[in-house]
């Protein structure tokens, strides 16, 4: 039996809650290249892959 895993798209508030960042810190880290870039969902909407955010958090814990 194959199991299908879905990679949810997290909106900004969820990412801020997971990371503890402020919005300005989040966007500064994206600009610096130290946090994954968001994906365009629609014209006025973007989000982050949950797997990318969790991998980023896991990498911090490994240090």
LINTA-V484295 format. One record per backbone hydrogen bond with DSSP energy under -0.5 kcal/mol. CO is the residue of the C=O (numbers start at 0). NH is the residue of the N-H. Records with the same first field share a line. If there is no record, write none. Layout:
CO->NH / NH
This chain:
1->3
2->4
5->7
7->9 / 49
9->47
10->13 / 14
11->15
12->16
13->17
14->18
15->19
21->25
22->26
23->27
24->28
25->29
26->30
27->31
28->32 / 33 / 34
29->32
38->40 / 46
41->44
44->40 / 41
46->38
47->9
48->52
49->53
50->54
51->55
52->56
53->57
54->58
55->59
56->60
57->61
58->62
59->62
